[in-house]
Amino acid sequence: MTIAKKILNLRKGQGLSQEELADKASINLRTLQRIEQGHTEPRGLTLRLIANALGQSPEDLLSMNAPIDLKEDPTFLQLLNLSALAIWLIPFGNLIIPAFLWWKYRDTIVDAKELGRQLLRFQLIWSCLTYGLLFVTFAISIVRPEGVSPFFAIYPLIVIGLLLLLNTFIIITASFQLKKGRKPFYVKILSSFNQPKPLVQTAFLISIGLGVSITTLAQNTEAPHPSGKMVNLGGWRLHILEQGAQHTYGPSVILEAGSGDFSFDWALVQPKVAEFARVYSYDRAGLAWSELGPRPHTMQQTVYNLHCLLQKAQVPKPYILVGASLGGILVRLYEQTYPDEIAGLILVDGGTETGRFFINGRMQTPEQDSKGEPIPPIKTVATPEDNNLARTPEAVKAIGDALNKIGLPAKQVYGSFRHLPDSIQKIRLWALGNYEYYAASNNTYLMDELLQMIKVRAQKPQSLGNKPLIVITRGKPFSNDTEADEQKRLQDQKDLMKLSSQSKQIIAHNSGHHIQLDEPDVVVAAIRDMVMKLIKK
């Protein structure tokens, strides 16, 4: 028995606390604590004071401090070290299993006491970081489920995964070091901490720092106030922004954004159009401020949603529909479904059903990538499950697919979106960070719907009659397009003009796909031209 254990047993046998024994022996409490923990041995005056306080002679205490016959067992040391990998099997297994082995064998095997102590210290730091990060993330998602970006839920999980792999790597490396008779490097580092207090303080401060950082990030995802108004469609709401309400004559201009784009992506166009017409932009279901609504978000469902929105918001008819990219297909589908509401169409680098679409990280075409699945019917009412999509496994998959597609979460806007004002860019980053954005963008029926359009229009081509149609085509090709791809795109744009007997094409020579951002004045001029012609009628 060591002198530390002898003093501890005598103190407890006499019913004394550490404070009482320290006071009785007239020594510092911290000194007594270090002695009982085995960090130091009493000598000289300190030994005599403690012995007298316990009713023992110094010789009696020293006689109990005979060296213990410890056995060499390198295999056990490796086992003790590897026991921290129990974290893969049970929560806190990296602490529970090593602590049990250390407690049982620390006084019987050479170096087991020191190795176990430092292993537990190292695992304590790791656990504070890992479980602290997990707890803070979970707490934020419970307290503020509507405002937390998926990136701030996913980032901690990625960090936790990396910490787990790092811990595993360190433990396995340490096992090889022990096999060679060397001390693991974490023992060398942590042995400099003679007291556990600084170690615990360090781990605690790191955990607090991580928690504050994540909380700050989560708070930065607070939804900005909607720029327009929220319109109730019966259990769920869509966001719509009206400008130019002072114009009580002429058609209403409806702006339909491209795939995954938002109402504020028309920020360089809408205010200028508002100078001569009523103009409306909106966010499709699940985008920006709009709620998820009925799902799945097929194109037919989207057109029905817009129809209901315009009615509920009491937007005056007739409409000029302006559709960008995929929005071009949507406005054509709207005209086909509700032809009496439409005065004219403007397609801003509008997509065609025979074109190519960038989905899940690659270009897809309806002929090659449709699944042959029946398209779900339109839903007129949203169920509670619809608006809870962001809390279902389906949403998790959608988020995962989106992350695979874009790589890492966006820290800044890219490409043509840099033309937007800084305030709009910040809102865009917020909107891109919503759970609902990824769920809403995951239209698994898109290719099937487009293929259906191709088949139907092969038998009965769509016709706008004499309704005015303006086709605005970008002048710049995609950088990775072949010459054949570019020629097909240009031909598809020309073919769009066949939809109406009153059509014309405008080439935006300095624009990429987002003409409304690269050359907004071209779009504004086209809208003005159509509005004025319809007014003169």
Number of C-alpha atoms within 10 A of each C-alpha: 12 19 20 22 16 16 20 19 13 15 18 12 10 10 11 15 12 17 15 14 21 20 13 15 20 13 16 13 16 12 16 24 17 16 18 21 13 14 12 13 17 22 12 8 11 17 17 18 21 25 21 13 17 19 10 15 16 19 12 12 21 16 12 15 16 11 8 11 10 13 11 13 13 17 12 15 23 20 13 23 24 20 21 24 22 16 18 12 9 11 12 17 17 26 21 16 18 24 19 14 18 21 13 13 15 19 17 15 19 18 17 25 18 13 22 23 19 20 26 19 22 20 18 18 18 19 21 19 23 21 15 19 23 17 12 19 23 15 13 19 18 11 10 13 14 15 19 26 23 22 20 19 17 16 15 19 16 11 15 17 13 13 16 18 12 13 19 17 13 14 21 17 14 21 22 14 15 17 13 10 10 11 16 20 13 16 18 11 11 17 15 8 13 11 12 12 9 11 17 15 12 13 20 16 14 17 22 17 14 19 20 13 12 20 17 11 15 21 15 14 20 14 16 13 9 13 13 16 16 19 17 15 18 11 13 20 19 25 24 22 17 20 19 19 16 11 15 11 12 21 25 24 31 23 23 29 27 23 14 18 23 21 25 21 21 21 18 20 22 28 16 18 22 19 15 18 25 24 26 25 24 28 23 30 28 29 26 29 28 21 24 26 30 24 23 21 26 22 22 18 20 20 22 17 22 20 15 18 21 18 13 12 15 9 19 16 16 16 23 27 29 26 24 28 22 23 24 25 21 24 27 26 18 21 23 14 14 13 14 11 16 21 23 28 27 28 27 30 29 26 23 21 21 16 16 15 19 11 18 14 13 9 11 16 17 21 15 9 13 18 14 12 11 10 16 13 10 18 16 14 14 16 14 12 14 17 19 14 20 25 13 12 10 13 20 17 14 21 24 13 18 21 17 12 14 11 10 11 16 13 8 11 16 10 10 16 17 14 18 19 11 11 8 16 19 16 17 21 17 20 23 23 21 24 25 30 28 25 27 24 20 23 16 16 19 21 23 20 20 21 21 18 18 18 11 12 13 10 8 9 12 18 15 21 12 13 16 20 26 24 23 22 23 24 17 14 17 12 7 8 11 11 10 8 15 15 12 14 21 14 11 17 20 14 12 20 16 17 18 19 14 15 19 16 16 16 15 21 12 11 21 21 21 20 25 26 22 22 20 19 16 19 26 18 14 17 23 17 12 19 22 14 11 16 10 7 6
